[in-house]
């Protein structure tokens, strides 16, 4: 639509005043020469707006009870153009025995034609008829439609019928008319195809907040707060989740850089290694001390690695790392156990023949290790094992914990977005699949 200054607009053609041939009530045709049908607001009869005598197309004997939220005759401004609401209809679909109805409005400007609004439980959509046909794809589990490079996901197919009407319409309308409707969504947009008598009409709707509609049409009509989640309603949590994910990406990149730097700077140097044997039942005499070994450079972690041949057996090690010069001792321990067998469920194993212990921030110096093995299955005889002492070994535990801490707020940010999408698709033809609908089903939010 071309923006037009209202002050510069030509004078509006005057409405033609006629009488309803059914009840005699006055009828003002605002879109004479454009409208095809007009519904009497007094008796509800549908009249032929192209006939100067307003030939009756459908007669109703009861007074019209529906009242539009935006009264017919209301004038408003949209994109710099003045529009008048001249038509109103209630459209209903039946799903699983339950009727769902929404309102549709016809807006008219004598120099720009027609424009449309729909409202369902406080959710408003601005609609324009399309002169081009979107491309539909019916392969896969869910059909899609593509228009101007944007993909829309199929939301619902239904039979929609007109259950009430008032005012003027640019098509031959009758209450009870039914069309086959297909809706595709890419919030805030919705593509709709209405098919009848072999002809299909496409329209494109844009979700519009109720306060914007109220402002456009004078702001005097009270608007209800939207109820629930509508098909093409933008997900309000998209931007929050996006910011959190972008921040998460930056922090993960920083953490990976730190990890790479840590690994590259760590020497992972072996300062002592030897093999030993422990006979069960000799705990009193099994303790020993290793030869002295040197730890050089900056204070770093020290890792003691154990590799045994435990066979359905266990052994417990008490370690003491002692500085030869200062006598400062650091105590730690590790149990090795490994069992295996077979039962009614098949083969099983438990434990491991290997183990490792990390001691943090050990300063440079000359050290020896006191080792005291105890325990074991007396029926197994003993365990052969090797000890290896390494310094400056990178630790991945910090990065694992940091990853959990970083992922937690991202998960909490994504949950509302996913929950919103689940509520959206619960109202679609795919309601039974809402447990599998991902947050990625949210369309472009503009």
C-alpha positions, -999 to 999 in steps of 0.1 A, spaced: 0 0 0 12 35 -8 13 59 21 -11 88 16 -15 119 38 -51 120 51 -51 158 49 -44 155 12 -69 127 4 -97 136 -20 -133 140 -5 -148 107 4 -178 96 -18 -210 98 1 -228 66 11 -259 56 -8 -290 53 14 -313 24 6 -339 4 24 -338 -33 32 -365 -51 11 -370 -76 39 -376 -54 69 -376 -19 56 -346 -8 77 -323 18 62 -291 6 47 -261 28 38 -239 14 11 -204 28 18 -187 8 -9 -213 11 -37 -198 -2 -69 -173 -23 -49 -194 -43 -26 -210 -75 -38 -231 -84 -8 -246 -65 21 -261 -79 53 -289 -59 69 -279 -50 105 -316 -51 116 -329 -84 102 -297 -102 91 -310 -107 55 -282 -110 29 -288 -87 0 -273 -83 -35 -253 -50 -33 -249 -50 -71 -287 -48 -76 -302 -13 -73 -332 -29 -56 -310 -49 -32 -324 -83 -42 -327 -106 -13 -301 -134 -15 -308 -149 19 -337 -140 42 -335 -140 80 -365 -134 102 -347 -129 135 -329 -97 146 -291 -98 144 -277 -105 179 -239 -103 172 -222 -70 178 -187 -63 166 -160 -52 191 -152 -25 166 -185 -10 155 -192 -8 117 -187 27 105 -156 31 127 -129 50 108 -92 46 114 -58 52 100 -34 24 89 -1 32 73 -12 67 66 -44 58 49 -79 63 62 -101 32 63 -137 26 73 -150 -7 88 -179 -17 66 -183 -55 71 -182 -80 99 -185 -117 100 -182 -145 125 -163 -176 112 -166 -209 130 -147 -243 128 -155 -275 147 -127 -295 161 -135 -327 180 -171 -316 185 -162 -282 199 -169 -250 180 -142 -223 178 -152 -189 164 -134 -157 155 -143 -123 140 -133 -109 107 -137 -73 96 -138 -57 61 -121 -22 59 -127 0 29 -111 30 12 -126 42 -21 -91 48 -35 -73 17 -22 -99 -10 -20 -103 -34 8 -83 -44 38 -91 -71 65 -88 -77 102 -94 -108 123 -97 -112 160 -97 -143 182 -98 -141 220 -80 -107 219 -54 -118 193 -55 -95 162 -42 -102 127 -40 -77 98 -47 -95 66 -40 -87 29 -52 -107 -1 -24 -121 -22 -21 -118 -60 5 -145 -61 4 -182 -50 28 -195 -25 46 -228 -32 33 -257 -12 53 -288 -4 34 -319 9 63 -343 14 74 -354 48 54 -354 81 43 -317 79 35 -297 47 51 -264 42 44 -233 21 70 -208 8 64 -172 0 92 -146 -8 118 -169 5 102 -175 39 91 -210 49 58 -215 67 49 -247 86 15 -262 82 -7 -254 113 -42 -265 106 -66 -277 79 -103 -271 86 -138 -264 73 -146 -228 81 -182 -216 79 -198 -182 82 -221 -182 112 -230 -145 114 -225 -114 93 -232 -77 92 -225 -49 66 -208 -50 32 -186 -76 16 -166 -76 -17 -178 -112 -24 -211 -130 -26 -216 -140 11 -243 -161 27 -245 -172 63 -237 -209 63 -211 -207 35 -183 -232 40 -147 -230 28 -118 -255 31 -90 -236 49 -53 -244 52 -32 -223 75 6 -221 76 26 -201 102 59 -184 105 53 -160 134 43 -132 132 29 -142 98 2 -166 88 -5 -178 53 -41 -190 47 -57 -207 17 -95 -207 13 -109 -231 -13 -144 -233 -26 -159 -245 -59 -124 -253 -72 -111 -218 -66 -84 -210 -40 -77 -176 -25 -46 -169 -6 -40 -143 21 -12 -132 43 -18 -121 79 5 -103 103 0 -106 141 -7 -71 155 -9 -62 192 -44 -51 203 -31 -17 215 -19 -10 180 -54 -18 166 -70 3 193 -47 33 184 -54 29 147 -92 30 152 -95 58 177 -85 41 209 -120 44 224 -130 8 220 -118 -14 250 -96 -43 240 -95 -75 259 -62 -90 271 -52 -118 247 -61 -152 260 -37 -182 255 -13 -185 226 -23 -178 190 -11 -195 159 11 -167 146 17 -149 178 55 -141 181 72 -159 209 80 -133 235 109 -154 248 128 -156 215 150 -125 221 158 -134 257 168 -169 247 188 -156 218 208 -132 240 215 -160 265 227 -183 237 249 -157 222 264 -150 256 268 -187 262 286 -191 229 311 -163 238 317 -179 272 322 -213 257 346 -200 232 366 -183 260 365 -215 281 378 -236 251 406 -211 246 415 -214 283 414 -252 281 436 -252 250 461 -228 266 461 -249 298 468 -281 278 495 -264 258 513 -249 288 510 -281 309 541 -303 307 526 -336 320 560 -347 331 566 -381 347 590 -377 377 588 -412 391 576 -447 381 581 -482 394 564 -516 398 556 -533 431 538 -564 445 516 -566 476 508 -599 493 475 -599 512 480 -603 550 514 -585 550 500 -550 559 523 -546 588 554 -549 567 541 -538 533 546 -500 538 576 -485 520 590 -452 507 600 -444 472 634 -429 461 635 -391 461 623 -373 430 624 -337 420 595 -313 413 607 -283 394 592 -250 382 560 -233 394 537 -249 420 515 -274 401 493 -304 406 508 -338 412 490 -369 400 497 -404 413 485 -431 388 480 -468 398 478 -497 373 472 -531 389 463 -567 379 436 -570 405 414 -600 397 382 -602 417 402 -584 443 408 -551 460 435 -531 477 435 -498 496 465 -474 493 475 -448 519 498 -422 504 519 -395 520 538 -371 498 567 -357 519 590 -327 511 626 -340 519 638 -306 529 609 -291 549 592 -323 561 558 -310 550 536 -339 543 504 -342 522 482 -373 528 458 -389 504 444 -423 495 429 -445 468 411 -478 466 415 -501 437 389 -529 432 379 -550 402 353 -577 401 336 -596 373 314 -626 368 283 -640 351 247 -643 363 212 -648 349 215 -614 332 248 -622 315 284 -610 321 291 -581 345 320 -561 358 325 -537 386 352 -512 394 385 -508 376 421 -521 378 434 -485 375 430 -453 395 445 -419 399 447 -393 427 454 -356 421 470 -333 447 468 -296 439 495 -268 441 526 -287 452 556 -263 453 589 -272 437 613 -293 458 626 -328 464 600 -353 475 594 -389 483 562 -409 485 553 -432 514 530 -460 503 511 -483 526 488 -509 509 462 -528 530 433 -552 525 424 -575 497 408 -609 493 430 -633 513 420 -661 489 435 -642 459 471 -640 472 481 -605 463 482 -578 437 509 -566 414 508 -529 406 528 -500 392 530 -464 405 536 -434 383 540 -398 397 534 -370 372 536 -332 377 518 -303 359 490 -325 345 460 -305 332 427 -309 350 394 -311 331 372 -312 362 371 -274 364 360 -271 328 333 -298 333 319 -279 362 321 -246 344 302 -261 315 274 -272 338 273 -238 353 271 -221 319 245 -245 305 221 -242 334 210 -205 328 208 -213 290 185 -242 298 164 -220 321 162 -194 293 151 -219 267 124 -236 287 99 -207 285 105 -204 248 99 -242 243 69 -241 266 54 -212 246 59 -232 214 43 -263 229 12 -243 238 11 -229 203 13 -262 186 -11 -279 211 -38 -259 192 -28 -272 158 -34 -304 139 -2 -316 155 -14 -312 191 -6 -349 199 30 -342 189 36 -312 211 60 -332 232 83 -334 202 79 -299 189 112 -281 193 117 -245 200 132 -243 165 97 -245 151 94 -208 159 94 -188 127 111 -155 119 101 -130 145 103 -96 131 
